[in-house]
C-alpha cells in the first residue's frame, strides 16, 4: 500500500517538479529496480506455490502493476495531463492574456522566446515553469507554449499551445492531420501537440 502511494507521489512530482533531464535517468533506474523486484517476487511465488498466501499474491500483483505503469508510463501521463488541463486552464488563460498585454515577455538570456514565469506555484508549465512566447506586436497575434512534458534538447516534447496566429494554426492543423493520436485541438485556439 505504502509502495503504491509512494509511486503515485513520485509520478506527480516527476510530472511537475523534477527537471526534465533527470526524469529519463530516474525512469530507467526505477524501471530496472521494479523489474528486478518483480522477478524476485515471481520466484518467491513459484517457490511458495504449495503454501500461497493472499499477501504473496497481492505483493506480486502490486509490484508487477507498478513496473508496468512505470515502464509503459503513457496511460499514467495521459490521466495526469487531462486533470492538469482542467485544473490549470484558467491560470493558463490568464498567462496568455498577460502575454497579449505585454506583461510577460521572453526573459531568459539563453533563448529569445522563453519566459520564466515570475512565480513557482502553481506549476503550469513543466521543466522549470517556463513558457514560450512568440508574438507579432503589429498584429497582436501571439503563440504561447506551455510544456506538458519537456524532453531533451531537440527531441520532441508535449505542449499545450495557445495561438491566434493564422500561420501557427495552419501548422498545428497540419501536424494534427499527420498524427492525430499525439496532436489534437483542445478547444478554440488551444492545441495539445507533440513536436520539437
KAURFEN-V672671 format. One record per pair of residues at least 4 apart in sequence whose ideal C-beta (glycine too) atoms are under 6 Angstrom apart, sorted by the first residue. I is the first residue (numbers start at 1). J is the second residue. D is the distance in whole Angstrom. If there is no record, write none. Layout:
i: (I/I)
j: (J/J)
d: (D/D)
This chain:
i: (4/7/11/13/14/14/15/16/18/18/20/20/22/26/30/31/31/34/34/34/35/37/38/38/38/41/41/41/44/45/45/48/52/54/60/67/68/69/73/77/80/81/84/88/88/91/92/92/96/96/98/98/99/99/99/99/100/104/106/106/106/106/106/107/107/108/108/113/113/113/114/114/115/115/116/117/123/125/125/125/125/125/126/126/127/127/131/131/132/133/134/135/136/141/141/143/143/143/144/145/145/146/147/147/148/148/149/150/151/151/154/156/156/156/158/159/160/161/161/162/162/163/163/164/172/175/176/176/176/179/182/183/183/184/185/186/186)
j: (62/66/76/17/18/23/80/123/22/23/127/150/26/30/70/70/71/66/67/70/67/63/63/64/67/59/60/63/48/56/60/56/56/58/64/71/72/76/77/81/84/148/88/92/124/124/124/146/144/162/103/104/104/133/142/144/142/115/112/113/114/115/133/115/116/114/116/132/133/134/130/132/131/133/130/129/129/129/130/131/146/147/147/150/147/150/144/146/145/144/143/142/141/164/165/163/165/168/162/159/161/160/157/159/158/160/158/157/155/157/196/194/195/196/194/193/192/191/193/189/190/168/169/189/191/183/180/183/184/183/194/193/194/192/191/190/192)
d: (6/5/6/5/5/5/5/4/5/5/5/4/6/6/5/5/5/6/4/6/6/5/5/5/5/6/5/5/6/6/5/6/6/6/6/6/6/6/6/6/6/6/6/6/5/5/6/6/5/5/4/5/5/5/5/5/6/5/6/5/6/5/6/5/6/5/6/5/6/6/5/6/5/5/5/5/5/6/6/5/4/5/5/5/5/3/6/6/4/6/4/5/5/6/4/4/5/5/5/5/5/4/6/6/4/6/4/5/4/4/6/6/5/5/5/5/6/5/6/6/6/4/6/6/5/5/6/5/6/5/4/5/6/6/6/4/5)
